[in-house]
Amino acid sequence: MTAASVPPGTVSFTAMAEGTAADYELVFAHEQAHLDSQADRVLAWLRQMDGPSPYRVSRLEHVLQSATRAERDGADDETIACALLHDIGDVIGTANHSQVGAALLRPYVSERNWWIVHHHGLFQGYYWFEHYGMDPDARDAFRLHLHYEATVRFCAEWDQNSFDPAYPTQPLGHFEPLVRALFARPPQDVFAPELR
């Protein structure tokens, strides 16, 4: 393809090393459009969690309960949103759902909330690892970490106990403004700070 045959609105390069500032302005504008619609995609992923489940509630009901419990305990909006989104990785990366959810949230949340979401899967093992010959205290490898106790609390008070079909839970619409506010934040630079 020659430069003359490049469709309007597309970059001129076929290798990034050949890109110009004008090319990258096109790329960044495209990325900004995706950032601007991030909340819509996340809400759609949450709705996908409303379906059959081996639990007594759907996966959506589970995260709604988690967020409702966090809200009723007086958590801040960001933490409530993280309680709602902590299992979003189930939709897009089931095998490592904690890390996938944390990666999605990382540019928008505090280090503390990112760490909690990233590690909640391991910390939940406290409640079930023993049934499979695994160490339920595996989380204690992080006992000295700054966010260890917050993650223990997250799992104990808002996650492991949020499978109750009788629990009065707020609907998704109640939390939608929190999701929209979270993803309306300018994304933080998550590239290695030591390189800046």
Contacts in CASP RR format, 6 or more apart in sequence:
PFRMAT RR
TARGET T0000
AUTHOR 0000-0000-0000
METHOD contacts of the structure
MODEL  1
MTAASVPPGTVSFTAMAEGTAADYELVFAHEQAHLDSQADRVLAWLRQMD
GPSPYRVSRLEHVLQSATRAERDGADDETIACALLHDIGDVIGTANHSQV
GAALLRPYVSERNWWIVHHHGLFQGYYWFEHYGMDPDARDAFRLHLHYEA
TVRFCAEWDQNSFDPAYPTQPLGHFEPLVRALFARPPQDVFAPELR
1 14 0 8 1.000
3 12 0 8 1.000
6 12 0 8 1.000
9 26 0 8 1.000
10 26 0 8 1.000
11 19 0 8 1.000
11 23 0 8 1.000
11 24 0 8 1.000
11 26 0 8 1.000
11 27 0 8 1.000
12 18 0 8 1.000
12 19 0 8 1.000
12 20 0 8 1.000
12 22 0 8 1.000
12 23 0 8 1.000
13 19 0 8 1.000
13 20 0 8 1.000
13 23 0 8 1.000
35 183 0 8 1.000
35 187 0 8 1.000
38 183 0 8 1.000
39 179 0 8 1.000
39 180 0 8 1.000
39 182 0 8 1.000
39 183 0 8 1.000
39 184 0 8 1.000
42 85 0 8 1.000
42 88 0 8 1.000
42 104 0 8 1.000
42 179 0 8 1.000
42 183 0 8 1.000
43 172 0 8 1.000
43 176 0 8 1.000
43 179 0 8 1.000
45 88 0 8 1.000
45 91 0 8 1.000
45 92 0 8 1.000
46 60 0 8 1.000
46 63 0 8 1.000
46 84 0 8 1.000
46 85 0 8 1.000
46 88 0 8 1.000
46 172 0 8 1.000
46 179 0 8 1.000
47 60 0 8 1.000
47 172 0 8 1.000
48 91 0 8 1.000
49 58 0 8 1.000
49 59 0 8 1.000
49 60 0 8 1.000
49 62 0 8 1.000
49 63 0 8 1.000
49 87 0 8 1.000
49 88 0 8 1.000
49 90 0 8 1.000
49 91 0 8 1.000
50 58 0 8 1.000
50 59 0 8 1.000
50 60 0 8 1.000
50 61 0 8 1.000
51 58 0 8 1.000
51 59 0 8 1.000
51 60 0 8 1.000
52 58 0 8 1.000
53 59 0 8 1.000
53 62 0 8 1.000
55 62 0 8 1.000
55 163 0 8 1.000
56 163 0 8 1.000
56 164 0 8 1.000
56 165 0 8 1.000
57 65 0 8 1.000
57 162 0 8 1.000
57 163 0 8 1.000
57 164 0 8 1.000
57 165 0 8 1.000
59 87 0 8 1.000
59 90 0 8 1.000
60 172 0 8 1.000
61 165 0 8 1.000
61 169 0 8 1.000
62 87 0 8 1.000
62 162 0 8 1.000
62 163 0 8 1.000
63 83 0 8 1.000
63 84 0 8 1.000
63 85 0 8 1.000
63 86 0 8 1.000
63 87 0 8 1.000
63 88 0 8 1.000
63 162 0 8 1.000
64 84 0 8 1.000
64 169 0 8 1.000
64 170 0 8 1.000
64 171 0 8 1.000
64 172 0 8 1.000
64 175 0 8 1.000
65 162 0 8 1.000
65 163 0 8 1.000
65 164 0 8 1.000
65 167 0 8 1.000
65 169 0 8 1.000
66 83 0 8 1.000
66 84 0 8 1.000
66 86 0 8 1.000
66 158 0 8 1.000
66 159 0 8 1.000
66 162 0 8 1.000
67 80 0 8 1.000
67 81 0 8 1.000
67 83 0 8 1.000
67 84 0 8 1.000
67 158 0 8 1.000
67 170 0 8 1.000
67 175 0 8 1.000
68 167 0 8 1.000
68 168 0 8 1.000
68 169 0 8 1.000
68 170 0 8 1.000
69 83 0 8 1.000
69 157 0 8 1.000
69 158 0 8 1.000
69 161 0 8 1.000
69 162 0 8 1.000
70 79 0 8 1.000
70 80 0 8 1.000
70 83 0 8 1.000
70 158 0 8 1.000
71 80 0 8 1.000
71 170 0 8 1.000
73 157 0 8 1.000
73 158 0 8 1.000
75 83 0 8 1.000
77 178 0 8 1.000
77 181 0 8 1.000
77 182 0 8 1.000
78 109 0 8 1.000
78 110 0 8 1.000
78 113 0 8 1.000
78 182 0 8 1.000
79 113 0 8 1.000
80 175 0 8 1.000
80 178 0 8 1.000
81 109 0 8 1.000
81 175 0 8 1.000
81 178 0 8 1.000
81 179 0 8 1.000
81 181 0 8 1.000
81 182 0 8 1.000
82 105 0 8 1.000
82 109 0 8 1.000
82 113 0 8 1.000
82 116 0 8 1.000
82 117 0 8 1.000
83 154 0 8 1.000
83 158 0 8 1.000
83 159 0 8 1.000
84 175 0 8 1.000
84 178 0 8 1.000
84 179 0 8 1.000
85 101 0 8 1.000
85 104 0 8 1.000
85 105 0 8 1.000
85 117 0 8 1.000
85 179 0 8 1.000
86 98 0 8 1.000
86 101 0 8 1.000
86 116 0 8 1.000
86 117 0 8 1.000
86 120 0 8 1.000
86 154 0 8 1.000
86 159 0 8 1.000
87 97 0 8 1.000
87 101 0 8 1.000
88 97 0 8 1.000
88 100 0 8 1.000
88 101 0 8 1.000
88 104 0 8 1.000
89 97 0 8 1.000
89 98 0 8 1.000
89 100 0 8 1.000
89 101 0 8 1.000
89 104 0 8 1.000
90 97 0 8 1.000
92 100 0 8 1.000
92 104 0 8 1.000
93 100 0 8 1.000
97 121 0 8 1.000
98 117 0 8 1.000
98 118 0 8 1.000
98 119 0 8 1.000
98 120 0 8 1.000
98 121 0 8 1.000
98 122 0 8 1.000
99 118 0 8 1.000
101 117 0 8 1.000
101 118 0 8 1.000
102 114 0 8 1.000
102 115 0 8 1.000
102 117 0 8 1.000
102 118 0 8 1.000
105 113 0 8 1.000
105 114 0 8 1.000
105 117 0 8 1.000
106 114 0 8 1.000
106 188 0 8 1.000
106 190 0 8 1.000
107 187 0 8 1.000
107 188 0 8 1.000
107 189 0 8 1.000
107 190 0 8 1.000
108 182 0 8 1.000
108 183 0 8 1.000
108 185 0 8 1.000
108 187 0 8 1.000
108 188 0 8 1.000
109 117 0 8 1.000
109 182 0 8 1.000
111 147 0 8 1.000
112 146 0 8 1.000
112 147 0 8 1.000
112 150 0 8 1.000
115 145 0 8 1.000
115 147 0 8 1.000
115 151 0 8 1.000
116 147 0 8 1.000
116 150 0 8 1.000
116 151 0 8 1.000
116 154 0 8 1.000
119 139 0 8 1.000
119 142 0 8 1.000
119 147 0 8 1.000
119 151 0 8 1.000
120 151 0 8 1.000
120 154 0 8 1.000
120 155 0 8 1.000
120 159 0 8 1.000
121 155 0 8 1.000
122 138 0 8 1.000
122 139 0 8 1.000
123 139 0 8 1.000
123 151 0 8 1.000
123 152 0 8 1.000
123 154 0 8 1.000
123 155 0 8 1.000
124 155 0 8 1.000
124 159 0 8 1.000
124 160 0 8 1.000
125 134 0 8 1.000
125 136 0 8 1.000
125 138 0 8 1.000
125 139 0 8 1.000
126 136 0 8 1.000
126 137 0 8 1.000
126 139 0 8 1.000
126 152 0 8 1.000
126 155 0 8 1.000
127 136 0 8 1.000
127 155 0 8 1.000
127 160 0 8 1.000
128 136 0 8 1.000
129 135 0 8 1.000
129 136 0 8 1.000
129 138 0 8 1.000
130 136 0 8 1.000
139 148 0 8 1.000
139 151 0 8 1.000
139 152 0 8 1.000
142 148 0 8 1.000
142 151 0 8 1.000
189 196 0 8 1.000
END
